[in-house]
Amino acid sequence: QISSLVFLSYNWYSFYCLNLMFNIIQIPRLSYVSGVCLRMLAVIVLLHVCLETCCYAQESAGLNSTRGHITAHDRALQKNFSSLVMVTLALKGGTHQICSGTLITPSWVLTAGHCLFSDGKRLPNIQVHAGVVSYQEIVEKNTKNSQTRVVRLNATYLHPDYKCCESLVNDFGLLQIKPKFNLTDTVSTTNLAGKPLGGEKEICMLAGYGAQKGQMFGKLKIHKISSKRLLTYKECPCKWAKRKIWSVSSPKKTKDYLCRINQEDDQPLGYGDYGAAIMKSKQVYGVFSSILHESFHKSCSLKTFPREEILIHSKTEKLTTAVFSDTCRYVNWINKYTHSLNPEDIDSDCGNRGRLLSPSVLTTVLVFLNILIFLMQN
């Protein structure tokens, strides 16, 4: 806008001075006025060129400045959630697909399975950034505390039963980090809980790199660390699908998933937060997978679970439920790679969905076989 005003002034002044110099406009002391006009004209031209150059440089650099978007509070928050990492996949046009992840050990990152795909395809390289506050820091290469690793395709692991990319079932991915991350005050680890969430619903924490609504960085959305306190259900209730127990009607519940029923005043989750861990007492209980359409509450069926791709935080009425894949059910599969838990640290109620039988399943099978043998003998 300033540049446009200068350009208009330049055009008006040029017309005025040319008229003076060619005596079209008659005023006394013509030579003096013409000299002043020429000097002013030169100043306006230089100012116009300077503004155009500066604006072009700023635009071509993608507004290459955080412009105060990163605060001391953001830095402190990053240190408090220093196991949070940013997972990026390079896209056409120089942009990236952004997810969050958790450093379980210095060599292993846990994220959502769908975060390892772009448009349904596996890409050869994935970048993992630890110790960063925002995506803008990565673009600008403006951080001294971060570490970046490139993960090749053969070092990425999807749950063997995961089907890309709309399904929520088995939505887990692991990234093997080589060389491993160096642990510092801005890069640390958070281990799996290895047990179910305690109560029917608990206050949990989630930190991620979600898009900040209404904030832009050039033509890009601002992605920086933020944390949310979430009332999280141990089993996802379907509000409209009812079941009757002793003539008492209650909502159906879906196992294998934790969830948060979104309210109007809730802190929103969306693109960039996918793959982040839902945590309590500094332990991982789930991985953010999707925001569900309200139709889920009618069917309460796993087969109809769609995974909505939200480009930015959304509070739309039809996207009512944030869903987190329950790590308790898959802890044996995850731990097979990370080796972050000892067998005695894994609760007997966990592990029966990761293609490895848990002790409780084995016990049930053995008891059933013993009863069957006893009945056959009699």
N, C-alpha and C positions, 0 to 999 in steps of 0.2 A: 504494500500500500504506500509506504514512504517513497519507494522507488518510482511508483506511478505518478505521485505528486511532483517529484523532482523532474520527471520526464515532461509533464504538462508545463511546469514552470520554464523548462528549457525551451519548449516550442514557442511559448508566448514571448519569452525574452528575445529569442532569435528573430521573431517577426518584428518586434518593437525596435530592436537595434538596427536591423537592416533598413527599416523605414527611415530611421534617423540618419544613417550614414548616406543614404541616397537622396536625402533632403525631401522625402515624401511628406514627412512631418516637420514643420518649420518651428524651431525653438531657438532662442539665443544661446550663445556659447556652445555651438554644435560640436566642436572638436573635443571639448572637455567631456560633454555628455557621452559622445561616441566612445571615448577612452574608458569611461566608467562602465559603459555597456559591455565592452569587449572583455574587461577584467571580470565582471560579474558572470558573463557568459562562460568564460573559462572555468570559473569556480563551480558553476552548475554542472558543466560537462564532466569535470573531474569527480564531483560528488555522485553523479549518476553512474559513471563507470565503476566507482568504488562499491556502491551499493549493489550493482548488478553482479559484480565479481564475488562479493561476500555472500550474497544470497545464493548464487549458483554453487559456490563451494559448500555452503551449508546443506543445500538440497542434495547435492551429489553424494555427500557423506552420510546421507540418511539422518540429518540432524545429529551429528556425531557428538552429542553431549548428553549426559544424564540429566542436566538442567535441574539438579537438586532432587531428583526422584528418589535417590538413595540417601537415607537419613541414618543418623546414629542409632535410632531405634531398629532400623532394618539390619544393621551390622550386629547389634546385640541379639536380635531374633535369630539370625543365621547361626551364631555361636551356640544358642540354646538348642537349635535343631541341626546340629552339625553333621548328622548322619544323612540328612536329606541331600540328594544329588539330582542334577538336571540331566535328562536323557534326550538327546537331540538327533534327528535324522535330517540330513541335507535334502532340500527340495529344489525344484527348478526355480530360477529367479533369485537364488542366493538366500532364500528364507529357510526356515527349519520347522519340522514338526516337533513339538515340545511335550514332554511328559516329565513326571517326577518319579523318583525311585528312592530306595533306602539301602544304605551300605550296611549289610549284615556282618560282613567281615571285611578286612582291607582288600580282599580278592573277589568278593561277590556282592552284586547288587540285585535286589529284588524289585520287580516292577510288574505292571500288568502285561499280559501276553500280547494284547493288541497294540501296545506301544512299540513292538518290534516290527510292525508292518507299516507300510505307506501305500495307500490305494490298493490294499490287498496283496502287496508284494514285499518280500524280504529284501532289504538293501544290504550291500556288501559291508558297509561300515556304519557303526553307531558311535557317537561321541557321548562320553559321560563326564560331566563337570562336577567336581566336588569343591566345596568352600566358596560357592558363588552366591551373591545376593539376588542378581537379576540376569535376564537374558541380554540386556543392554550391555552389561559388563563384558559378556562374551563377544558381542559384536564389536565393541570398542577395544577389546583386549586391555581393559582398564582395571585389572585387579591383580594384586600381588599375593593374595592368600589362597588363590584357587589352584586346583590341579585338574588336568584334562587327560583322559585316556581314550584311545580309539579301540573299539571292540570289533573284531572281525566276525564275520558270519559264523564261522566254526566255533566261536567262543560264546555263542548265544544259545540258550536252552529254553524251549517251550514245553509246557506240560504235554506229554504225549497224546492226551485226548483232547487237546484244544483245537477247535476248528475256527480259523479266521473267517470273518473278523467281527461279525455282529453278535455272536453268541457270548453270553456271560459265563457259561460253564467252563471250568478249568482255565480261567483267564489269568494265568501266571507266567511270568518270564524271568529268567535269570541271566545275568551278564557276568562273565568271568573277566576279571580285571588283571591285565598283565602289561607292565609291572604293577604290582599292587599299590594302592594309595598309601602315602605316608600319613600317619595319624598326627594331627596337630590340634591346636585349639579351635580351628575352623573345620576340621575333617575328623569325624569319629564314627563309631559303629553303634548300631542298635540291634539287639538280638530278637529272635522270635520268642513269643510267649511260651509256646509249647503246651498251652492249656486253653480251655474255652474261656470266653469272657465270663466274668464272675456272676453278675446278676442278670435278670431279664433285660434290663436296660441300664447303661452306664454312661457317665460323662467321659468322653474320650477326646483326644487331641489329634488333629491332622494338620500337617504343614506341607505346603506345596507351592509350585510356581504357576499358579493360576493367572489367567489374563485379568488385568485390572480394568474394570468397566469404565469406559469414558476417558482412559488415559492412553496417549499415543506417543510413540517414539519415531518421529518421521512418519512413514507410512506403516509402521509396525505397531502392534499393541504392546503395552507395557506388561512384561511378565516378571514379577519379583516375588520374593518369599513372603508368605503370609501364613498365619496360623489360625485355626478355628477350634472352638470347643463345641463338640457335637454330642447331643443325646443319642446314643447308639443302641439299637436293639440287637440282642443276641441272636434272635431268629426273626426274620423279616415278616412283619404282620401284613396280611391283606385286609384292608379296612372293610371292603364290601363283600368279600367272600367269607361266609360264616360256617361254623361247625357247631354241632350241639353235643354237649357232654352233660348227661343227666338233665336234659331239657333246658340247660343253660346255654345261650348262644354266645359265642366268642369268635374273634377273628381267626382265620386260618393263619398258620405260620409256615414259612419256608426255611428249611435248614440249609446249611452250607453258605449262608450269606448273612452278613451283618448289614444293617441299613439305618438310615436317618430319614424320617418323614419330614419333608421340607415344609416349613411354615413361612408365612409372609415376611416375618421379621428375622428369619434365619440368615446366617451368613451363607452366601451362595458358593457353590462349587462348580467347576466347569473345566474347559479346555486348559491344559497345562497342569491341572491337579491330578489327572488320571495317572495311576501307578503309585501315588503317594500312600504312605502307611497310615492306618488308623491305629493309634497307640494309647496305651494306658500304663502308667507307672514305668515309662521308658521301655516298653516292650511292644512288639508288633503283633496285632491281633487280626489285621486284615489289610487288603490292598484295594484302593479305590478303582472301581471298574466302570461304573456307568451311572447315568441318571435315567430312571425308568419313566415311561409313559404311564398315565393314570390307568390305562387299560389293564395293567398288571394286577390292580386291586380287584378286578372282576374275576380273573381266571386263576390267579395265584399258581400259575403253572410255570415250571422251569423251561419248558419247551417254547413258551411264547415270550421269553425274556428277550427283548431287543436291546441292543447297546446304542444309545443315542449319541451321535457325534456332535457335541456342542462346541461351537467355535469360540464362545466367550461365556462368562458367567450368565446363568439364566434363572429367572424367577417365574417363568411362564407357568400358568396354572396346570397345564397338561403334563409337565415334567415334575412329578411329585415326590420321587423317592430316590435318594442317593444310595447306591449299593456298593458294598465292599466284600470282595471274595474272602471267605474265612480261612485264615492260614492254619487254624487248628486242624481242619480236615485234610490239609495237604502237607502237614509239617514233616512227615517222613520223606516225601518226595523232595522237598526243599532241602532238608537236612542231609540228604544223600549227597548233595553237591557242596553245601556250605560247611558241613561238619561243625556247626556252631553250637549244637546242643548235645549233651551226653544222653544216652538212651534213658537213663533214670530221670532226666529232666522233662521227658515227654509224657504228658498225662495219658492215661489209658483210654480216655474218651476221644483222643485226637489221632489223626493219622490214617483213618480208614478210607480216604478218598485219593490217596496219592499213589495207588498201585502197589502199596506195601501194606500188608496186614498189620494192624495194631495188636497189642497184647489182648485187649478186650475182645476183639473179633476171634482171635485164636481160642480164647477161653470159652466163648460161646459155642464155637464149632465143636470143641472137645466135649463139652457138657452135652450137647445135642447128640453126638455120636455115642457117648456112654449110655444115654437114656435109650437110644435106638437099639443098641446091643442088648441092654437089659430086657427090653420088651420082646426082642426076638428070641431070647433064651427062655423066656417064660411063655 
